[in-house]
């Protein structure tokens, strides 16, 4: 069994460790910017940082759901899922699917008319994972712009 819940203050260090597995080349903030953003996310009603705990209370997976107010589509919001990561040693056991399904149920309960995500992964296994979670790759085409000093990643 597992428990999925919103992140608490004490989850910060574990989440940064999981993000280190997701993006090992990311720079480490030196002045606490990451903690300030974490606290801002936790204060917002439209930014949800979900964690999955195992039976021992250890956080083993996470995903981040942004709910975005919208004027079109009958004023229905939409969601964006980011930063999906499961502890490397536990991948393939259903934790990732469980936390994404939780985020999707949450979005549908908030009347979202769609939820999107993007992945930088080129692996078919990653794409198939997201398809198995209910995402389609034939409805929209995504573009990414970055500042001139940050061209890839």
Rosetta constraint file for C-alpha pairs under 8 A:
AtomPair CA 1 CA 54 HARMONIC 6.78 0.50
AtomPair CA 1 CA 55 HARMONIC 6.07 0.50
AtomPair CA 2 CA 52 HARMONIC 6.62 0.50
AtomPair CA 2 CA 53 HARMONIC 5.55 0.50
AtomPair CA 2 CA 54 HARMONIC 4.78 0.50
AtomPair CA 2 CA 55 HARMONIC 5.75 0.50
AtomPair CA 3 CA 52 HARMONIC 5.63 0.50
AtomPair CA 3 CA 53 HARMONIC 5.18 0.50
AtomPair CA 3 CA 54 HARMONIC 6.74 0.50
AtomPair CA 3 CA 55 HARMONIC 7.81 0.50
AtomPair CA 4 CA 50 HARMONIC 6.71 0.50
AtomPair CA 4 CA 51 HARMONIC 5.61 0.50
AtomPair CA 4 CA 52 HARMONIC 4.40 0.50
AtomPair CA 4 CA 53 HARMONIC 6.33 0.50
AtomPair CA 4 CA 99 HARMONIC 6.77 0.50
AtomPair CA 4 CA 102 HARMONIC 7.50 0.50
AtomPair CA 5 CA 50 HARMONIC 5.55 0.50
AtomPair CA 5 CA 51 HARMONIC 5.61 0.50
AtomPair CA 5 CA 52 HARMONIC 6.65 0.50
AtomPair CA 6 CA 48 HARMONIC 6.72 0.50
AtomPair CA 6 CA 49 HARMONIC 5.63 0.50
AtomPair CA 6 CA 50 HARMONIC 4.44 0.50
AtomPair CA 6 CA 51 HARMONIC 6.03 0.50
AtomPair CA 7 CA 11 HARMONIC 6.12 0.50
AtomPair CA 7 CA 42 HARMONIC 7.35 0.50
AtomPair CA 7 CA 49 HARMONIC 5.65 0.50
AtomPair CA 7 CA 50 HARMONIC 5.61 0.50
AtomPair CA 7 CA 51 HARMONIC 5.80 0.50
AtomPair CA 8 CA 12 HARMONIC 7.56 0.50
AtomPair CA 8 CA 42 HARMONIC 7.71 0.50
AtomPair CA 9 CA 39 HARMONIC 7.60 0.50
AtomPair CA 11 CA 15 HARMONIC 6.12 0.50
AtomPair CA 11 CA 59 HARMONIC 7.61 0.50
AtomPair CA 12 CA 16 HARMONIC 6.28 0.50
AtomPair CA 12 CA 35 HARMONIC 7.33 0.50
AtomPair CA 12 CA 38 HARMONIC 7.34 0.50
AtomPair CA 13 CA 17 HARMONIC 6.33 0.50
AtomPair CA 14 CA 18 HARMONIC 6.33 0.50
AtomPair CA 14 CA 59 HARMONIC 6.92 0.50
AtomPair CA 15 CA 19 HARMONIC 6.13 0.50
AtomPair CA 15 CA 59 HARMONIC 7.95 0.50
AtomPair CA 15 CA 62 HARMONIC 7.51 0.50
AtomPair CA 16 CA 20 HARMONIC 6.14 0.50
AtomPair CA 17 CA 21 HARMONIC 6.73 0.50
AtomPair CA 18 CA 22 HARMONIC 6.52 0.50
AtomPair CA 18 CA 61 HARMONIC 7.57 0.50
AtomPair CA 18 CA 85 HARMONIC 6.59 0.50
AtomPair CA 18 CA 86 HARMONIC 7.16 0.50
AtomPair CA 18 CA 87 HARMONIC 6.43 0.50
AtomPair CA 19 CA 23 HARMONIC 6.04 0.50
AtomPair CA 19 CA 24 HARMONIC 7.63 0.50
AtomPair CA 19 CA 83 HARMONIC 7.51 0.50
AtomPair CA 19 CA 85 HARMONIC 7.13 0.50
AtomPair CA 20 CA 24 HARMONIC 4.76 0.50
AtomPair CA 20 CA 25 HARMONIC 7.86 0.50
AtomPair CA 20 CA 26 HARMONIC 7.45 0.50
AtomPair CA 21 CA 85 HARMONIC 7.79 0.50
AtomPair CA 21 CA 87 HARMONIC 7.63 0.50
AtomPair CA 21 CA 88 HARMONIC 7.25 0.50
AtomPair CA 22 CA 83 HARMONIC 7.66 0.50
AtomPair CA 22 CA 85 HARMONIC 6.23 0.50
AtomPair CA 29 CA 33 HARMONIC 6.07 0.50
AtomPair CA 29 CA 34 HARMONIC 6.35 0.50
AtomPair CA 32 CA 36 HARMONIC 6.37 0.50
AtomPair CA 33 CA 37 HARMONIC 6.23 0.50
AtomPair CA 34 CA 38 HARMONIC 6.11 0.50
AtomPair CA 35 CA 39 HARMONIC 6.15 0.50
AtomPair CA 36 CA 40 HARMONIC 6.21 0.50
AtomPair CA 37 CA 41 HARMONIC 6.13 0.50
AtomPair CA 38 CA 42 HARMONIC 6.32 0.50
AtomPair CA 39 CA 43 HARMONIC 6.32 0.50
AtomPair CA 40 CA 44 HARMONIC 6.46 0.50
AtomPair CA 41 CA 47 HARMONIC 5.56 0.50
AtomPair CA 41 CA 48 HARMONIC 6.95 0.50
AtomPair CA 41 CA 49 HARMONIC 7.31 0.50
AtomPair CA 42 CA 47 HARMONIC 7.18 0.50
AtomPair CA 42 CA 48 HARMONIC 7.11 0.50
AtomPair CA 42 CA 49 HARMONIC 7.29 0.50
AtomPair CA 44 CA 48 HARMONIC 7.74 0.50
AtomPair CA 46 CA 66 HARMONIC 5.96 0.50
AtomPair CA 46 CA 67 HARMONIC 4.86 0.50
AtomPair CA 46 CA 68 HARMONIC 6.94 0.50
AtomPair CA 47 CA 64 HARMONIC 7.41 0.50
AtomPair CA 47 CA 65 HARMONIC 6.00 0.50
AtomPair CA 47 CA 66 HARMONIC 4.73 0.50
AtomPair CA 47 CA 67 HARMONIC 6.25 0.50
AtomPair CA 48 CA 64 HARMONIC 5.76 0.50
AtomPair CA 48 CA 65 HARMONIC 5.04 0.50
AtomPair CA 48 CA 66 HARMONIC 6.33 0.50
AtomPair CA 49 CA 62 HARMONIC 7.20 0.50
AtomPair CA 49 CA 63 HARMONIC 6.08 0.50
AtomPair CA 49 CA 64 HARMONIC 4.52 0.50
AtomPair CA 49 CA 65 HARMONIC 6.37 0.50
AtomPair CA 50 CA 62 HARMONIC 5.49 0.50
AtomPair CA 50 CA 63 HARMONIC 5.47 0.50
AtomPair CA 50 CA 64 HARMONIC 6.17 0.50
AtomPair CA 50 CA 65 HARMONIC 7.81 0.50
AtomPair CA 50 CA 99 HARMONIC 7.32 0.50
AtomPair CA 50 CA 103 HARMONIC 7.53 0.50
AtomPair CA 51 CA 59 HARMONIC 6.26 0.50
AtomPair CA 51 CA 60 HARMONIC 7.44 0.50
AtomPair CA 51 CA 61 HARMONIC 5.70 0.50
AtomPair CA 51 CA 62 HARMONIC 4.38 0.50
AtomPair CA 51 CA 63 HARMONIC 6.79 0.50
AtomPair CA 51 CA 99 HARMONIC 7.34 0.50
AtomPair CA 52 CA 59 HARMONIC 5.53 0.50
AtomPair CA 52 CA 60 HARMONIC 5.81 0.50
AtomPair CA 52 CA 61 HARMONIC 5.09 0.50
AtomPair CA 52 CA 62 HARMONIC 6.16 0.50
AtomPair CA 52 CA 95 HARMONIC 7.29 0.50
AtomPair CA 52 CA 99 HARMONIC 6.53 0.50
AtomPair CA 53 CA 57 HARMONIC 5.16 0.50
AtomPair CA 53 CA 58 HARMONIC 5.05 0.50
AtomPair CA 53 CA 59 HARMONIC 4.31 0.50
AtomPair CA 53 CA 60 HARMONIC 5.80 0.50
AtomPair CA 53 CA 61 HARMONIC 7.36 0.50
AtomPair CA 54 CA 58 HARMONIC 5.45 0.50
AtomPair CA 54 CA 59 HARMONIC 6.55 0.50
AtomPair CA 54 CA 60 HARMONIC 6.64 0.50
AtomPair CA 60 CA 86 HARMONIC 5.81 0.50
AtomPair CA 60 CA 87 HARMONIC 5.32 0.50
AtomPair CA 60 CA 90 HARMONIC 7.75 0.50
AtomPair CA 60 CA 95 HARMONIC 7.74 0.50
AtomPair CA 61 CA 84 HARMONIC 7.56 0.50
AtomPair CA 61 CA 85 HARMONIC 5.57 0.50
AtomPair CA 61 CA 86 HARMONIC 4.09 0.50
AtomPair CA 61 CA 87 HARMONIC 6.11 0.50
AtomPair CA 61 CA 95 HARMONIC 6.52 0.50
AtomPair CA 61 CA 96 HARMONIC 6.57 0.50
AtomPair CA 61 CA 99 HARMONIC 7.35 0.50
AtomPair CA 62 CA 83 HARMONIC 7.38 0.50
AtomPair CA 62 CA 84 HARMONIC 5.76 0.50
AtomPair CA 62 CA 85 HARMONIC 5.58 0.50
AtomPair CA 62 CA 86 HARMONIC 6.57 0.50
AtomPair CA 62 CA 96 HARMONIC 7.79 0.50
AtomPair CA 62 CA 99 HARMONIC 6.86 0.50
AtomPair CA 63 CA 81 HARMONIC 6.87 0.50
AtomPair CA 63 CA 82 HARMONIC 6.22 0.50
AtomPair CA 63 CA 83 HARMONIC 5.37 0.50
AtomPair CA 63 CA 84 HARMONIC 4.34 0.50
AtomPair CA 63 CA 85 HARMONIC 6.61 0.50
AtomPair CA 63 CA 99 HARMONIC 6.86 0.50
AtomPair CA 63 CA 100 HARMONIC 7.02 0.50
AtomPair CA 63 CA 103 HARMONIC 7.78 0.50
AtomPair CA 64 CA 81 HARMONIC 5.53 0.50
AtomPair CA 64 CA 82 HARMONIC 5.13 0.50
AtomPair CA 64 CA 83 HARMONIC 5.87 0.50
AtomPair CA 64 CA 84 HARMONIC 6.93 0.50
AtomPair CA 65 CA 79 HARMONIC 6.48 0.50
AtomPair CA 65 CA 80 HARMONIC 5.69 0.50
AtomPair CA 65 CA 81 HARMONIC 4.58 0.50
AtomPair CA 65 CA 82 HARMONIC 6.53 0.50
AtomPair CA 65 CA 103 HARMONIC 6.60 0.50
AtomPair CA 66 CA 79 HARMONIC 5.39 0.50
AtomPair CA 66 CA 80 HARMONIC 5.14 0.50
AtomPair CA 66 CA 81 HARMONIC 6.41 0.50
AtomPair CA 67 CA 77 HARMONIC 6.53 0.50
AtomPair CA 67 CA 78 HARMONIC 5.87 0.50
AtomPair CA 67 CA 79 HARMONIC 4.56 0.50
AtomPair CA 67 CA 80 HARMONIC 6.76 0.50
AtomPair CA 67 CA 107 HARMONIC 7.43 0.50
AtomPair CA 67 CA 112 HARMONIC 7.83 0.50
AtomPair CA 68 CA 77 HARMONIC 5.36 0.50
AtomPair CA 68 CA 78 HARMONIC 5.40 0.50
AtomPair CA 68 CA 79 HARMONIC 5.98 0.50
AtomPair CA 68 CA 80 HARMONIC 7.96 0.50
AtomPair CA 69 CA 75 HARMONIC 7.44 0.50
AtomPair CA 69 CA 76 HARMONIC 7.04 0.50
AtomPair CA 69 CA 77 HARMONIC 4.52 0.50
AtomPair CA 69 CA 78 HARMONIC 6.87 0.50
AtomPair CA 70 CA 75 HARMONIC 5.29 0.50
AtomPair CA 70 CA 76 HARMONIC 5.84 0.50
AtomPair CA 70 CA 77 HARMONIC 4.88 0.50
AtomPair CA 70 CA 78 HARMONIC 7.05 0.50
AtomPair CA 71 CA 75 HARMONIC 4.45 0.50
AtomPair CA 71 CA 76 HARMONIC 7.17 0.50
AtomPair CA 71 CA 77 HARMONIC 8.00 0.50
AtomPair CA 72 CA 76 HARMONIC 7.00 0.50
AtomPair CA 73 CA 113 HARMONIC 7.47 0.50
AtomPair CA 76 CA 111 HARMONIC 6.09 0.50
AtomPair CA 76 CA 112 HARMONIC 5.67 0.50
AtomPair CA 76 CA 113 HARMONIC 6.04 0.50
AtomPair CA 77 CA 110 HARMONIC 7.80 0.50
AtomPair CA 77 CA 111 HARMONIC 6.64 0.50
AtomPair CA 77 CA 112 HARMONIC 4.70 0.50
AtomPair CA 77 CA 113 HARMONIC 6.47 0.50
AtomPair CA 77 CA 114 HARMONIC 7.98 0.50
AtomPair CA 78 CA 107 HARMONIC 7.74 0.50
AtomPair CA 78 CA 112 HARMONIC 4.57 0.50
AtomPair CA 78 CA 113 HARMONIC 5.68 0.50
AtomPair CA 78 CA 114 HARMONIC 5.20 0.50
AtomPair CA 78 CA 115 HARMONIC 5.75 0.50
AtomPair CA 79 CA 107 HARMONIC 6.60 0.50
AtomPair CA 79 CA 112 HARMONIC 6.47 0.50
AtomPair CA 79 CA 114 HARMONIC 6.34 0.50
AtomPair CA 79 CA 115 HARMONIC 4.35 0.50
AtomPair CA 79 CA 116 HARMONIC 6.23 0.50
AtomPair CA 80 CA 115 HARMONIC 5.42 0.50
AtomPair CA 80 CA 116 HARMONIC 4.80 0.50
AtomPair CA 80 CA 117 HARMONIC 5.56 0.50
AtomPair CA 81 CA 103 HARMONIC 7.99 0.50
AtomPair CA 81 CA 115 HARMONIC 7.10 0.50
AtomPair CA 81 CA 116 HARMONIC 6.27 0.50
AtomPair CA 81 CA 117 HARMONIC 5.06 0.50
AtomPair CA 81 CA 118 HARMONIC 7.91 0.50
AtomPair CA 82 CA 117 HARMONIC 6.35 0.50
AtomPair CA 82 CA 118 HARMONIC 7.40 0.50
AtomPair CA 84 CA 96 HARMONIC 7.31 0.50
AtomPair CA 84 CA 100 HARMONIC 7.95 0.50
AtomPair CA 85 CA 96 HARMONIC 7.01 0.50
AtomPair CA 86 CA 90 HARMONIC 6.80 0.50
AtomPair CA 86 CA 91 HARMONIC 6.02 0.50
AtomPair CA 86 CA 95 HARMONIC 6.81 0.50
AtomPair CA 86 CA 96 HARMONIC 6.01 0.50
AtomPair CA 87 CA 91 HARMONIC 6.44 0.50
AtomPair CA 90 CA 95 HARMONIC 7.88 0.50
AtomPair CA 91 CA 95 HARMONIC 7.28 0.50
AtomPair CA 91 CA 96 HARMONIC 7.56 0.50
AtomPair CA 94 CA 98 HARMONIC 6.09 0.50
AtomPair CA 95 CA 99 HARMONIC 6.29 0.50
AtomPair CA 96 CA 100 HARMONIC 6.20 0.50
AtomPair CA 97 CA 101 HARMONIC 5.99 0.50
AtomPair CA 97 CA 129 HARMONIC 7.90 0.50
AtomPair CA 97 CA 133 HARMONIC 6.00 0.50
AtomPair CA 98 CA 102 HARMONIC 6.19 0.50
AtomPair CA 99 CA 103 HARMONIC 6.25 0.50
AtomPair CA 100 CA 104 HARMONIC 6.15 0.50
AtomPair CA 100 CA 133 HARMONIC 6.99 0.50
AtomPair CA 101 CA 105 HARMONIC 6.15 0.50
AtomPair CA 101 CA 133 HARMONIC 6.80 0.50
AtomPair CA 102 CA 106 HARMONIC 6.19 0.50
AtomPair CA 103 CA 107 HARMONIC 6.21 0.50
AtomPair CA 104 CA 108 HARMONIC 6.15 0.50
AtomPair CA 104 CA 115 HARMONIC 7.30 0.50
AtomPair CA 105 CA 109 HARMONIC 6.11 0.50
AtomPair CA 106 CA 110 HARMONIC 6.38 0.50
AtomPair CA 107 CA 111 HARMONIC 6.54 0.50
AtomPair CA 107 CA 112 HARMONIC 5.44 0.50
AtomPair CA 107 CA 115 HARMONIC 7.42 0.50
AtomPair CA 108 CA 112 HARMONIC 5.29 0.50
AtomPair CA 108 CA 113 HARMONIC 7.37 0.50
AtomPair CA 116 CA 135 HARMONIC 7.78 0.50
AtomPair CA 118 CA 142 HARMONIC 7.52 0.50
AtomPair CA 120 CA 153 HARMONIC 7.67 0.50
AtomPair CA 121 CA 126 HARMONIC 6.69 0.50
AtomPair CA 121 CA 127 HARMONIC 7.80 0.50
AtomPair CA 122 CA 126 HARMONIC 7.64 0.50
AtomPair CA 122 CA 127 HARMONIC 7.82 0.50
AtomPair CA 123 CA 127 HARMONIC 6.60 0.50
AtomPair CA 124 CA 128 HARMONIC 5.95 0.50
AtomPair CA 125 CA 129 HARMONIC 6.08 0.50
AtomPair CA 126 CA 130 HARMONIC 6.48 0.50
AtomPair CA 127 CA 131 HARMONIC 6.29 0.50
AtomPair CA 128 CA 132 HARMONIC 6.06 0.50
AtomPair CA 129 CA 133 HARMONIC 6.42 0.50
AtomPair CA 130 CA 134 HARMONIC 6.64 0.50
AtomPair CA 130 CA 135 HARMONIC 5.64 0.50
AtomPair CA 130 CA 136 HARMONIC 7.98 0.50
AtomPair CA 131 CA 135 HARMONIC 4.71 0.50
AtomPair CA 131 CA 136 HARMONIC 5.88 0.50
AtomPair CA 131 CA 137 HARMONIC 7.72 0.50
AtomPair CA 146 CA 150 HARMONIC 5.98 0.50
AtomPair CA 146 CA 151 HARMONIC 6.10 0.50
AtomPair CA 146 CA 152 HARMONIC 7.68 0.50
AtomPair CA 147 CA 151 HARMONIC 6.99 0.50
